[in-house]
Amino acid sequence: MSYAFDPSPLVSLPITNQAHRFPVHRVYCVGRNYAEHAKEMGFTGREPPFFFLKPADALVVVPTDQTGTMPYPPLTQDLHHEVELVVAIGQGGRDIPVDQALSHVYGYAVGLDMTRRDLQAEMKKQGRPWCIGKAFDHSAPIGPIVQASQLAGITQAEIKLEVNGITRQHSQINKLIWNIPETIAHLSRAWTLMPGDLIFTGTPEGVGAVVPGDEMTAHITGLPSLRIAIAA
């Protein structure tokens, strides 16, 4: 088969202790999935889960023990960090029951859902889609995947983000409003999940702005930390 031009390379993630890599299909994100973050965004209660997507090539892949770089994006004066647990899907399916959902999980990683908050807010005000605030280039830094079989107790893990060594976000995965199996079940009713899908599961309270020169370090217990600097 020939193409009009060379296709873009496949996006993939390193897997700890493995020579092969995880090929990425789609990137799903869950909105307002920690109660305290929902409150700081002006919402309360356990609303039905909602989802948005980022393009796979928005991922900034950072290997273990390295510091990645993302450029400060254009059009914004208010770039926010959102640290998240990322679920990597290894077995696809549709209408997945909650009690079977974890069997579809390949592994987990630490990710950042970077947000052009001012653009997102303006789109919300106008009642328009806010892809411009979420799905821009380099908007999804992510670390290596740890296979689920090598990781026990992810639901009890701590999640934390530091900016220049100062803690900004700190919570526990068990504070997710919709837990991992529930999220997979809900998502699979709207889309057929495929091997290679990633699910950013939501961020805890404490989101805030970063500027060029800042360095973020994201931690989740049991996973390689993710370090990334904001370039001019």
N, CA, C and O of each residue as an XYZ file, in Angstrom:
928
protein
N       0.850     -1.195      0.000
C       0.000      0.000      0.000
C       0.883      1.243      0.000
O       1.872      1.317      0.729
N       0.515      2.208     -0.822
C       1.266      3.464     -0.873
C       0.411      4.599     -0.338
O      -0.818      4.529     -0.362
N       1.070      5.644      0.144
C       0.393      6.803      0.733
C       0.824      8.069      0.007
O       1.883      8.120     -0.619
N      -0.023      9.089      0.106
C       0.299     10.367     -0.520
C       1.518     11.009      0.125
O       2.239     11.767     -0.524
N       1.751     10.709      1.400
C       2.939     11.176      2.118
C       3.202     10.186      3.247
O       2.346      9.354      3.549
N       4.347     10.263      3.861
C       4.698      9.322      4.917
C       3.763      9.493      6.110
O       3.580     10.614      6.583
N       3.160      8.397      6.613
C       2.278      8.511      7.776
C       3.076      8.848      9.031
O       4.270      8.561      9.124
N       2.391      9.464      9.994
C       3.035      9.801     11.262
C       3.446      8.526     11.976
O       2.771      7.504     11.851
N       4.545      8.568     12.725
C       4.973      7.371     13.456
C       3.980      7.013     14.550
O       3.293      7.884     15.083
N       3.907      5.741     14.878
C       3.042      5.267     15.944
C       3.541      5.783     17.287
O       4.734      5.707     17.580
N       2.631      6.308     18.101
C       2.980      6.750     19.446
C       2.998      5.533     20.363
O       2.079      4.715     20.330
N       4.037      5.412     21.179
C       4.140      4.267     22.087
C       4.800      4.700     23.389
O       5.457      5.739     23.459
N       4.611      3.878     24.420
C       5.146      4.165     25.745
C       6.073      3.042     26.182
O       5.831      1.880     25.856
N       7.133      3.375     26.917
C       7.959      2.314     27.489
C       7.210      1.578     28.591
O       6.342      2.143     29.255
N       7.555      0.322     28.771
C       6.990     -0.520     29.829
C       8.144     -0.936     30.726
O       9.146     -1.463     30.243
N       8.015     -0.706     32.019
C       9.113     -1.036     32.922
C       9.433     -2.531     32.863
O       8.539     -3.376     32.854
N      10.718     -2.826     32.825
C      11.227     -4.207     32.821
C      10.817     -5.007     31.585
O      10.790     -6.237     31.615
N      10.499     -4.304     30.503
C      10.123     -4.973     29.259
C      10.880     -4.348     28.091
O      11.116     -3.140     28.072
N      11.258     -5.179     27.118
C      11.931     -4.661     25.925
C      10.928     -4.071     24.937
O      11.253     -3.135     24.207
N       9.710     -4.615     24.912
C       8.718     -4.095     23.972
C       7.993     -2.882     24.562
O       8.118     -2.594     25.752
N       7.250     -2.192     23.736
C       6.580     -0.947     24.118
C       5.067     -1.095     23.989
O       4.568     -2.040     23.379
N       4.359     -0.152     24.569
C       2.891     -0.145     24.572
C       2.414      0.801     23.472
O       2.609      2.011     23.590
N       1.797      0.291     22.407
C       1.320      1.163     21.326
C       0.017      1.859     21.730
O      -0.912      1.217     22.218
N      -0.039      3.155     21.524
C      -1.190      3.946     21.980
C      -2.241      4.046     20.877
O      -1.925      4.332     19.722
N      -3.500      3.803     21.257
C      -4.618      3.934     20.329
C      -5.325      5.278     20.550
O      -5.161      6.200     19.751
N      -6.102      5.393     21.620
C      -6.795      6.645     21.950
C      -6.443      7.078     23.372
O      -5.989      6.279     24.191
N      -6.667      8.368     23.640
C      -6.426      8.919     24.975
C      -7.733      9.531     25.474
O      -8.170     10.573     24.985
N      -8.348      8.870     26.452
C      -9.578      9.351     27.082
C      -9.231     10.027     28.416
O      -8.269      9.649     29.084
N     -10.016     11.010     28.782
C      -9.823     11.701     30.056
C     -11.170     11.832     30.765
O     -12.199     12.076     30.135
N     -11.142     11.664     32.086
C     -12.345     11.800     32.907
C     -12.334     13.176     33.565
O     -11.328     13.576     34.151
N     -13.426     13.888     33.474
C     -13.503     15.211     34.076
C     -14.036     15.184     35.506
O     -14.916     14.389     35.836
N     -13.498     16.052     36.341
C     -13.981     16.292     37.716
C     -14.279     14.984     38.463
O     -15.419     14.714     38.840
N     -13.225     14.180     38.666
C     -13.421     12.862     39.258
C     -12.893     12.749     40.681
O     -12.816     11.646     41.222
N     -12.528     13.873     41.299
C     -12.235     13.949     42.729
C     -13.145     15.023     43.309
O     -13.259     16.108     42.738
N     -13.797     14.738     44.438
C     -14.799     15.657     44.995
C     -14.216     17.028     45.289
O     -14.836     18.044     44.973
N     -13.021     17.072     45.896
C     -12.448     18.367     46.272
C     -12.047     19.180     45.045
O     -12.135     20.407     45.057
N     -11.610     18.504     43.993
C     -11.318     19.239     42.757
C     -12.610     19.753     42.131
O     -12.650     20.873     41.621
N     -13.668     18.940     42.165
C     -14.959     19.401     41.642
C     -15.400     20.674     42.364
O     -15.919     21.601     41.742
N     -15.190     20.710     43.687
C     -15.576     21.892     44.459
C     -14.765     23.114     44.046
O     -15.311     24.210     43.915
N     -13.455     22.927     43.839
C     -12.644     24.090     43.474
C     -12.969     24.580     42.063
O     -12.643     25.711     41.703
N     -13.614     23.722     41.266
C     -14.064     24.138     39.942
C     -15.510     24.608     39.945
O     -16.067     24.922     38.893
N     -16.130     24.659     41.151
C     -17.480     25.198     41.270
C     -18.590     24.186     41.192
O     -19.741     24.549     40.950
N     -18.265     22.892     41.397
C     -19.273     21.840     41.308
C     -19.220     20.986     42.571
O     -18.190     20.923     43.242
N     -20.318     20.339     42.886
C     -20.361     19.442     44.043
C     -21.144     18.187     43.670
O     -21.842     18.151     42.656
N     -21.016     17.160     44.506
C     -21.821     15.962     44.315
C     -21.209     14.971     43.347
O     -20.215     15.267     42.683
N     -21.808     13.795     43.273
C     -21.334     12.704     42.415
C     -22.120     12.740     41.117
O     -23.053     11.961     40.925
N     -21.743     13.635     40.238
C     -22.424     13.734     38.955
C     -22.034     12.556     38.070
O     -20.995     11.938     38.301
N     -22.833     12.233     37.075
C     -22.451     11.162     36.150
C     -21.100     11.487     35.515
O     -20.812     12.652     35.245
N     -20.274     10.477     35.274
C     -18.951     10.749     34.703
C     -19.071     11.298     33.288
O     -19.973     10.930     32.535
N     -18.146     12.185     32.943
C     -18.094     12.673     31.567
C     -16.647     12.603     31.087
O     -15.708     12.570     31.882
N     -16.498     12.582     29.762
C     -15.203     12.277     29.174
C     -14.879     13.270     28.065
O     -15.767     13.832     27.425
N     -13.585     13.465     27.860
C     -13.098     14.183     26.681
C     -11.863     13.437     26.194
O     -11.358     12.553     26.887
N     -11.380     13.781     25.020
C     -10.247     13.075     24.429
C      -9.100     14.027     24.121
O      -9.298     15.222     23.900
N      -7.913     13.471     24.114
C      -6.734     14.160     23.617
C      -6.160     13.325     22.475
O      -6.308     12.103     22.487
N      -5.513     13.942     21.494
C      -4.886     13.140     20.442
C      -3.690     12.384     20.992
O      -3.013     12.860     21.904
N      -3.430     11.208     20.439
C      -2.311     10.403     20.915
C      -0.989     11.147     20.779
O      -0.096     10.976     21.609
N      -0.854     11.971     19.741
C       0.417     12.670     19.569
C       0.547     13.906     20.458
O       1.508     14.664     20.327
N      -0.424     14.115     21.369
C      -0.261     15.138     22.410
C       0.555     14.611     23.584
O       0.941     15.382     24.463
N       0.822     13.300     23.608
C       1.604     12.715     24.691
C       3.060     13.180     24.612
O       3.667     13.207     23.542
N       3.596     13.541     25.772
C       5.030     13.810     25.916
C       5.583     12.658     26.743
O       5.394     12.621     27.959
N       6.256     11.729     26.101
C       6.688     10.487     26.746
C       8.039     10.713     27.419
O       9.018     11.081     26.770
N       8.076     10.483     28.743
C       9.290     10.734     29.528
C       9.754      9.414     30.147
O       9.054      8.864     30.996
N      10.909      8.897     29.747
C      11.416      7.649     30.326
C      11.753      7.798     31.812
O      11.894      8.911     32.320
N      11.878      6.673     32.491
C      12.228      6.651     33.907
C      13.545      7.383     34.152
O      14.509      7.239     33.399
N      13.558      8.177     35.236
C      14.764      8.887     35.688
C      15.249      9.945     34.712
O      16.402     10.372     34.780
N      14.386     10.369     33.811
C      14.735     11.478     32.933
C      13.774     12.645     33.173
O      12.685     12.462     33.717
N      14.185     13.830     32.766
C      13.323     15.010     32.844
C      12.912     15.402     31.441
O      13.751     15.735     30.604
N      11.614     15.357     31.192
C      11.106     15.749     29.889
C      10.914     17.253     29.805
O      11.058     17.970     30.795
N      10.591     17.712     28.625
C      10.358     19.138     28.392
C       9.100     19.309     27.573
O       8.885     18.602     26.588
N       8.270     20.248     27.982
C       7.144     20.658     27.142
C       7.217     22.162     26.954
O       7.488     22.892     27.908
N       6.979     22.636     25.739
C       6.989     24.075     25.512
C       5.746     24.733     26.113
O       4.667     24.142     26.147
N       5.922     25.963     26.585
C       4.737     26.702     27.024
C       3.870     26.942     25.786
O       4.352     27.491     24.795
N       2.592     26.536     25.832
C       1.777     26.564     24.608
C       1.351     27.977     24.221
O       1.312     28.867     25.070
N       1.035     28.187     22.957
C       0.572     29.501     22.504
C      -0.859     29.786     22.945
O      -1.578     28.881     23.369
N      -1.260     31.027     22.843
C      -2.631     31.523     23.019
C      -3.104     31.571     24.465
O      -4.236     31.983     24.717
N      -2.277     31.165     25.422
C      -2.721     31.115     26.816
C      -1.831     31.962     27.705
O      -0.648     32.163     27.429
N      -2.434     32.456     28.786
C      -1.702     33.114     29.865
C      -1.929     32.391     31.182
O      -1.573     32.903     32.243
N      -2.527     31.188     31.118
C      -2.923     30.496     32.346
C      -2.871     28.986     32.128
O      -3.906     28.331     32.010
N      -1.661     28.445     32.077
C      -1.439     27.017     31.864
C      -1.465     26.302     33.208
O      -0.670     26.625     34.091
N      -2.367     25.332     33.379
C      -2.542     24.629     34.655
C      -2.056     23.187     34.570
O      -2.139     22.540     33.526
N      -1.547     22.707     35.700
C      -1.162     21.308     35.876
C      -2.315     20.519     36.488
O      -3.062     21.039     37.317
N      -2.455     19.259     36.072
C      -3.414     18.329     36.673
C      -2.768     16.941     36.680
O      -2.683     16.296     35.635
N      -2.315     16.478     37.842
C      -1.683     15.164     37.937
C      -2.758     14.077     37.956
O      -3.797     14.243     38.595
N      -2.510     12.964     37.256
C      -3.538     11.936     37.143
C      -2.924     10.530     37.072
O      -1.822     10.346     36.556
N      -3.657      9.551     37.597
C      -3.357      8.152     37.354
C      -3.877      7.802     35.965
O      -5.024      8.093     35.626
N      -3.021      7.175     35.168
C      -3.405      6.759     33.821
C      -3.557      5.239     33.793
O      -2.665      4.509     34.225
N      -4.693      4.775     33.282
C      -4.965      3.353     33.130
C      -4.719      2.969     31.672
O      -5.265      3.590     30.761
N      -3.901      1.952     31.457
C      -3.607      1.470     30.113
C      -4.415      0.197     29.845
O      -4.327     -0.778     30.591
N      -5.192      0.226     28.783
C      -6.069     -0.898     28.448
C      -5.324     -1.913     27.583
O      -4.716     -1.560     26.572
N      -5.382     -3.173     27.995
C      -4.720     -4.234     27.240
C      -5.671     -5.160     26.521
O      -5.288     -5.849     25.576
N      -6.927     -5.177     26.974
C      -7.953     -6.014     26.338
C      -9.170     -5.143     26.081
O      -9.719     -4.546     27.007
N      -9.589     -5.069     24.831
C     -10.705     -4.208     24.475
C     -12.046     -4.802     24.853
O     -12.134     -5.906     25.390
N     -13.098     -4.034     24.556
C     -14.442     -4.523     24.830
C     -15.452     -3.402     24.861
O     -15.101     -2.223     24.922
N     -16.704     -3.786     24.818
C     -17.817     -2.837     24.887
C     -18.793     -3.313     25.954
O     -18.958     -4.515     26.161
N     -19.443     -2.364     26.631
C     -20.388     -2.694     27.706
C     -19.751     -3.636     28.724
O     -20.321     -4.664     29.091
N     -18.578     -3.264     29.161
C     -17.811     -4.092     30.100
C     -18.444     -4.008     31.485
O     -18.624     -2.899     31.989
N     -18.788     -5.123     32.125
C     -19.335     -5.087     33.482
C     -18.283     -4.604     34.477
O     -17.091     -4.855     34.300
N     -18.727     -3.916     35.515
C     -17.822     -3.395     36.531
C     -16.965     -4.511     37.120
O     -15.764     -4.332     37.324
N     -17.575     -5.657     37.392
C     -16.838     -6.728     38.069
C     -15.829     -7.432     37.160
O     -15.060     -8.273     37.624
N     -15.828     -7.092     35.868
C     -14.844     -7.666     34.950
C     -13.854     -6.622     34.424
O     -12.946     -6.946     33.659
N     -14.038     -5.379     34.840
C     -13.297     -4.278     34.224
C     -11.791     -4.380     34.436
O     -11.020     -4.089     33.522
N     -11.363     -4.787     35.619
C      -9.922     -4.813     35.890
C      -9.189     -5.850     35.045
O      -7.978     -5.738     34.853
N      -9.897     -6.851     34.538
C      -9.250     -7.842     33.673
C      -8.858     -7.231     32.322
O      -8.093     -7.834     31.570
N      -9.377     -6.040     32.013
C      -9.054     -5.353     30.759
C      -7.854     -4.417     30.903
O      -7.393     -3.842     29.917
N      -7.346     -4.261     32.135
C      -6.266     -3.319     32.402
C      -4.911     -3.977     32.164
O      -4.625     -5.041     32.714
N      -4.081     -3.344     31.345
C      -2.715     -3.826     31.125
C      -1.776     -3.297     32.206
O      -0.935     -4.031     32.726
N      -1.930     -2.005     32.539
C      -1.030     -1.416     33.520
C      -1.410      0.010     33.831
O      -2.492      0.480     33.477
N      -0.487      0.700     34.510
C      -0.752      2.054     35.010
C       0.477      2.934     34.790
O       1.602      2.444     34.696
N       0.235      4.241     34.711
C       1.321      5.208     34.569
C       0.909      6.514     35.248
O      -0.257      6.717     35.584
N       1.884      7.383     35.439
C       1.635      8.729     35.944
C       1.509      9.668     34.751
O       2.334      9.630     33.839
N       0.478     10.511     34.756
C       0.301     11.457     33.664
C      -0.062     12.836     34.151
O      -0.436     13.023     35.309
N       0.049     13.805     33.259
C      -0.374     15.179     33.523
C      -1.342     15.612     32.428
O      -1.035     15.526     31.239
N      -2.505     16.074     32.844
C      -3.484     16.659     31.922
C      -3.282     18.171     31.973
O      -3.899     18.858     32.786
N      -2.417     18.682     31.103
C      -2.147     20.124     31.078
C      -3.312     20.847     30.400
O      -3.882     20.365     29.422
N      -3.645     22.011     30.945
C      -4.882     22.692     30.545
C      -4.644     24.180     30.331
O      -4.105     24.862     31.202
N      -5.052     24.682     29.161
C      -5.063     26.133     28.939
C      -6.354     26.656     29.564
O      -7.383     26.778     28.900
N      -6.267     26.966     30.881
C      -7.470     27.217     31.670
C      -8.248     28.425     31.164
O      -9.479     28.407     31.160
N      -7.559     29.459     30.744
C      -8.265     30.650     30.272
C      -9.058     30.357     29.001
O     -10.175     30.848     28.836
N      -8.482     29.559     28.105
C      -9.205     29.213     26.883
C     -10.368     28.274     27.182
O     -11.443     28.401     26.596
N     -10.149     27.336     28.093
C     -11.236     26.442     28.491
C     -12.398     27.233     29.092
O     -13.558     27.000     28.754
N     -12.075     28.172     29.987
C     -13.115     28.974     30.644
C     -13.897     29.802     29.626
O     -15.118     29.924     29.729
N     -13.201     30.367     28.651
C     -13.880     31.182     27.645
C     -14.808     30.335     26.781
O     -15.910     30.771     26.450
N     -14.380     29.142     26.417
C     -15.232     28.253     25.631
C     -16.458     27.822     26.435
O     -17.562     27.753     25.894
N     -16.268     27.530     27.723
C     -17.405     27.175     28.580
C     -18.410     28.319     28.635
O     -19.618     28.101     28.551
N     -17.901     29.534     28.774
C     -18.767     30.707     28.865
C     -19.607     30.872     27.600
O     -20.760     31.300     27.662
N     -19.023     30.531     26.455
C     -19.723     30.673     25.186
C     -20.534     29.427     24.822
O     -21.203     29.403     23.788
N     -20.477     28.397     25.665
C     -21.200     27.171     25.372
C     -20.622     26.388     24.207
O     -21.336     25.654     23.524
N     -19.319     26.551     23.983
C     -18.657     25.877     22.866
C     -17.776     24.734     23.373
O     -17.421     24.712     24.552
N     -17.419     23.789     22.505
C     -16.485     22.733     22.922
C     -15.168     23.342     23.381
O     -14.732     24.364     22.852
N     -14.531     22.708     24.373
C     -13.290     23.281     24.899
C     -12.069     22.424     24.594
O     -11.154     22.313     25.410
N     -12.067     21.811     23.394
C     -10.886     21.066     22.941
C      -9.634     21.943     22.935
O      -8.542     21.464     23.239
N      -9.784     23.219     22.594
C      -8.638     24.112     22.519
C      -7.965     24.277     23.876
O      -6.779     24.598     23.951
N      -8.716     24.060     24.939
C      -8.156     24.178     26.275
C      -7.507     22.911     26.775
O      -6.727     22.957     27.727
N      -7.807     21.768     26.156
C      -7.356     20.475     26.670
C      -6.521     19.656     25.682
O      -5.595     18.956     26.091
N      -6.833     19.736     24.403
C      -6.278     18.786     23.434
C      -5.201     19.397     22.555
O      -5.072     19.033     21.386
N      -4.427     20.319     23.107
C      -3.395     20.988     22.323
C      -2.109     20.150     22.275
O      -1.993     19.136     22.963
N      -1.154     20.587     21.457
C       0.124     19.876     21.336
C       0.831     19.808     22.690
O       0.836     20.786     23.438
N       1.422     18.664     23.005
C       2.238     18.461     24.218
C       1.416     18.569     25.503
O       1.974     18.838     26.566
N       0.106     18.364     25.421
C      -0.759     18.596     26.589
C      -0.864     17.407     27.530
O      -1.583     17.477     28.527
N      -0.152     16.300     27.230
C      -0.323     15.094     28.048
C       1.019     14.417     28.339
O       1.289     13.345     27.797
N       1.861     15.018     29.178
C       3.080     14.315     29.600
C       2.739     13.022     30.329
O       1.750     12.952     31.057
N       3.566     11.997     30.127
C       3.287     10.695     30.729
C       4.588      9.930     30.927
O       5.528     10.057     30.142
N       4.625      9.136     31.991
C       5.774      8.303     32.283
C       5.576      6.879     31.795
O       4.591      6.592     31.114
N       6.507      5.971     32.136
C       6.424      4.572     31.702
C       5.244      3.852     32.349
O       4.742      4.253     33.400
N       4.822      2.786     31.692
C       3.753      1.933     32.208
C       4.344      0.834     33.089
O       5.355      0.222     32.744
N       3.703      0.597     34.221
C       3.992     -0.570     35.045
C       2.840     -1.549     34.862
O       1.677     -1.172     35.013
N       3.148     -2.792     34.541
C       2.100     -3.786     34.329
C       1.297     -4.002     35.615
O       1.843     -3.989     36.718
N       0.000     -4.199     35.444
C      -0.885     -4.379     36.600
C      -0.462     -5.582     37.440
O      -0.606     -5.566     38.662
N       0.052     -6.609     36.801
C       0.464     -7.815     37.519
C       1.652     -7.572     38.440
O       1.925     -8.375     39.332
N       2.365     -6.451     38.224
C       3.537     -6.130     39.033
C       3.242     -5.046     40.065
O       4.144     -4.564     40.750
N       1.982     -4.673     40.166
C       1.634     -3.533     41.015
C       0.443     -3.905     41.892
O      -0.654     -4.157     41.393
N       0.667     -3.934     43.189
C      -0.417     -4.254     44.121
C      -0.875     -2.985     44.842
O      -0.074     -2.099     45.138
N      -2.164     -2.919     45.113
C      -2.688     -1.845     45.949
C      -2.745     -0.477     45.315
O      -2.576      0.528     46.005
N      -2.981     -0.411     44.005
C      -3.027      0.903     43.347
C      -4.142      1.774     43.913
O      -4.012      2.998     43.934
N      -5.234      1.169     44.371
C      -6.347      1.980     44.892
C      -5.988      2.663     46.201
O      -6.661      3.615     46.595
N      -4.946      2.204     46.885
C      -4.517      2.834     48.135
C      -3.334      3.770     47.921
O      -2.784      4.302     48.885
N      -2.944      3.973     46.692
C      -1.760      4.777     46.398
C      -1.983      6.253     46.674
O      -3.099      6.761     46.560
N      -0.903      6.933     47.039
C      -0.915      8.386     47.129
C      -0.635      8.977     45.753
O       0.088      8.388     44.950
N      -1.207     10.136     45.492
C      -0.957     10.862     44.250
C      -0.539     12.278     44.636
O      -1.183     12.923     45.464
N       0.546     12.752     44.027
C       1.096     14.048     44.457
C       1.781     14.736     43.292
O       2.343     14.086     42.410
N       1.724     16.067     43.301
C       2.454     16.863     42.317
C       3.211     17.973     43.032
O       2.655     18.687     43.867
N       4.486     18.103     42.692
C       5.317     19.190     43.199
C       5.710     20.094     42.045
O       5.982     19.626     40.940
N       5.737     21.386     42.308
C       6.246     22.360     41.349
C       7.436     23.064     42.002
O       7.290     23.735     43.024
N       8.600     22.902     41.404
C       9.842     23.454     41.958
C      10.058     23.008     43.399
O      10.520     23.782     44.238
N       9.715     21.735     43.679
C       9.935     21.155     44.992
C       8.865     21.445     46.018
O       8.960     20.964     47.148
N       7.848     22.214     45.668
C       6.766     22.574     46.597
C       5.509     21.804     46.205
O       5.098     21.832     45.045
N       4.894     21.111     47.177
C       3.710     20.298     46.895
C       2.522     21.192     46.554
O       2.183     22.113     47.297
N       1.906     20.905     45.431
C       0.705     21.622     44.984
C      -0.546     20.741     45.121
O      -1.598     21.205     45.560
N      -0.412     19.463     44.736
C      -1.540     18.528     44.782
C      -1.128     17.310     45.598
O      -0.003     16.826     45.475
N      -2.047     16.813     46.439
C      -1.740     15.650     47.262
C      -3.050     14.997     47.687
O      -3.875     15.629     48.348
N      -3.244     13.730     47.308
C      -4.474     13.024     47.652
C      -4.195     11.519     47.581
O      -3.043     11.086     47.554
N      -5.275     10.737     47.551
C      -5.179      9.286     47.425
C      -6.088      8.815     46.287
O      -7.143      9.397     46.036
N      -5.663      7.763     45.612
C      -6.454      7.225     44.507
C      -7.825      6.747     44.983
O      -8.785      6.764     44.212
N      -7.928      6.321     46.244
C      -9.226      5.840     46.738
C     -10.248      6.964     46.903
O     -11.393      6.703     47.272
N      -9.852      8.212     46.634
C     -10.801      9.318     46.684
C     -11.425      9.616     45.325
O     -12.182     10.578     45.191
N     -11.118      8.809     44.323
C     -11.801      8.952     43.036
C     -13.312      8.850     43.241
O     -13.776      7.961     43.956
N     -14.078      9.737     42.632
C     -15.536      9.659     42.713
C     -16.012      8.396     42.001
O     -16.780      7.608     42.555
N     -15.546      8.216     40.768
C     -15.814      6.991     40.002
C     -14.506      6.217     39.955
O     -13.533      6.670     39.351
N     -14.479      5.043     40.595
C     -13.236      4.300     40.696
C     -12.849      3.693     39.343
O     -13.565      3.856     38.355
N     -11.738      3.010     39.311
C     -11.206      2.515     38.037
C     -12.168      1.561     37.331
O     -12.444      1.772     36.150
N     -12.701      0.513     37.991
C     -13.647     -0.365     37.284
C     -14.905      0.369     36.823
O     -15.396      0.118     35.723
N     -15.436      1.277     37.654
C     -16.638      2.022     37.263
C     -16.357      2.906     36.056
O     -17.185      3.011     35.151
N     -15.198      3.536     36.044
C     -14.836      4.400     34.916
C     -14.740      3.601     33.625
O     -15.257      4.022     32.591
N     -14.079      2.445     33.683
C     -13.959      1.599     32.491
C     -15.347      1.157     32.009
O     -15.621      1.173     30.809
N     -16.208      0.770     32.931
C     -17.557      0.323     32.563
C     -18.332      1.445     31.880
O     -18.936      1.233     30.828
N     -18.319      2.653     32.481
C     -19.030      3.790     31.879
C     -18.464      4.121     30.500
O     -19.214      4.317     29.544
N     -17.149      4.182     30.405
C     -16.513      4.568     29.153
C     -16.842      3.578     28.045
O     -17.054      3.975     26.899
N     -16.886      2.289     28.381
C     -17.119      1.254     27.370
C     -18.557      1.215     26.879
O     -18.861      0.518     25.911
N     -19.446      1.955     27.533
C     -20.808      2.075     27.020
C     -20.903      3.106     25.900
O     -21.798      3.050     25.057
N     -19.967      4.043     25.909
C     -19.984      5.111     24.913
C     -19.068      4.827     23.734
O     -19.367      5.217     22.606
N     -17.945      4.144     23.991
C     -16.984      3.780     22.953
C     -16.595      2.323     23.131
O     -16.611      1.801     24.246
N     -16.252      1.680     22.052
C     -15.652      0.357     22.143
C     -14.185      0.539     22.514
O     -13.407      1.083     21.731
N     -13.808      0.085     23.702
C     -12.420      0.211     24.118
C     -11.551     -0.755     23.322
O     -11.971     -1.856     22.964
N     -10.319     -0.304     23.058
C      -9.387     -1.090     22.254
C      -8.070     -1.253     23.001
O      -7.712     -0.393     23.807
N      -7.342     -2.342     22.750
C      -5.994     -2.436     23.295
C      -5.176     -1.222     22.848
O      -5.193     -0.842     21.677
N      -4.470     -0.631     23.793
C      -3.708      0.578     23.487
C      -4.379      1.854     23.939
O      -3.766      2.920     23.885
N      -5.630      1.776     24.387
C      -6.299      2.973     24.912
C      -5.702      3.356     26.263
O      -5.315      2.499     27.057
N      -5.639      4.659     26.501
C      -5.235      5.207     27.790
C      -6.400      5.972     28.389
O      -7.148      6.641     27.676
N      -6.552      5.870     29.716
C      -7.603      6.606     30.423
C      -6.951      7.440     31.522
O      -6.441      6.896     32.502
N      -6.969      8.754     31.357
C      -6.557      9.669     32.422
C      -7.749      9.791     33.365
O      -8.815     10.254     32.959
N      -7.577      9.377     34.625
C      -8.722      9.123     35.505
C      -9.202     10.316     36.310
O     -10.145     10.175     37.088
N      -8.594     11.483     36.157
C      -9.034     12.656     36.900
C      -7.960     13.146     37.859
O      -7.039     12.411     38.214
N      -8.097     14.410     38.274
C      -7.074     15.038     39.114
C      -7.650     15.475     40.445
O      -8.811     15.877     40.511
N      -6.855     15.406     41.517
C      -7.317     15.912     42.813
C      -7.211     17.430     42.884
O      -6.768     18.086     41.942
N      -7.629     17.969     44.024
C      -7.610     19.408     44.235
C      -6.184     19.959     44.225
O      -5.214     19.212     44.356
N      -6.076     21.270     44.067
C      -4.780     21.932     44.103
C      -4.233     22.305     42.747
O      -3.066     22.684     42.644
N      -5.043     22.210     41.693
C      -4.558     22.594     40.370
C      -4.164     24.065     40.384
O      -4.732     24.868     41.123
N      -3.189     24.402     39.559
C      -2.728     25.784     39.520
C      -1.829     26.023     38.327
O      -1.544     25.112     37.549
N      -1.390     27.254     38.194
C      -0.648     27.677     37.013
C       0.837     27.353     37.131
O       1.405     27.326     38.223
N       1.446     27.108     35.975
C       2.892     26.999     35.855
C       3.346     27.951     34.750
O       2.572     28.334     33.873
N       4.630     28.320     34.824
C       5.195     29.280     33.870
C       6.510     28.717     33.343
O       7.048     27.769     33.915
N       7.034     29.291     32.258
C       8.326     28.820     31.753
C       9.396     28.853     32.839
O       9.499     29.810     33.607
N      10.184     27.792     32.883
C      11.211     27.652     33.903
C      10.799     26.775     35.061
O      11.659     26.289     35.796
N       9.498     26.554     35.249
C       9.028     25.676     36.323
C       9.327     24.220     35.990
O       9.348     23.830     34.823
N       9.558     23.416     37.038
C       9.722     21.982     36.876
C       8.703     21.256     37.736
O       8.609     21.501     38.939
N       7.949     20.371     37.126
C       6.924     19.602     37.821
C       7.423     18.180     38.049
O       8.068     17.591     37.182
N       7.119     17.638     39.221
C       7.416     16.240     39.523
C       6.146     15.593     40.040
O       5.598     16.007     41.061
N       5.683     14.578     39.332
C       4.433     13.900     39.669
C       4.747     12.519     40.224
O       5.571     11.788     39.674
N       4.073     12.166     41.335
C       4.317     10.894     42.010
C       3.002     10.142     42.217
O       1.988     10.745     42.571
N       3.019      8.843     42.000
C       1.970      7.934     42.455
C       2.681      6.712     43.022
O       3.573      6.154     42.384
N       2.288      6.305     44.209
C       2.948      5.196     44.884
C       3.044      3.965     43.980
O       2.045      3.517     43.417
N       4.261      3.423     43.847
C       4.466      2.212     43.071
C       4.790      2.428     41.604
O       5.120      1.479     40.893
N       4.697      3.692     41.136
C       4.960      3.997     39.729
C       6.181      4.902     39.610
O       6.468      5.664     40.533
N       6.909      4.835     38.489
C       8.017      5.763     38.293
C       7.519      7.202     38.294
O       6.497      7.511     37.680
N       8.238      8.076     38.979
C       7.853      9.484     38.999
C       8.015     10.100     37.615
O       8.800      9.634     36.789
N       7.258     11.144     37.396
C       7.289     11.858     36.116
C       7.805     13.266     36.366
O       7.210     14.027     37.130
N       8.922     13.613     35.716
C       9.491     14.962     35.858
C       9.454     15.647     34.495
O       9.840     15.075     33.476
N       8.980     16.881     34.511
C       8.909     17.619     33.242
C       9.060     19.114     33.500
O       8.470     19.663     34.429
N       9.860     19.755     32.660
C      10.120     21.180     32.770
C       9.345     21.931     31.699
O       9.132     21.433     30.594
N       8.929     23.136     32.053
C       8.218     24.007     31.111
C       9.225     24.923     30.435
O       9.894     25.718     31.095
N       9.329     24.809     29.133
C      10.265     25.631     28.361
C       9.554     26.866     27.829
O       8.326     26.908     27.753
N      10.333     27.856     27.466
C       9.770     29.081     26.886
C       9.213     28.759     25.508
O       8.688     29.644     24.832
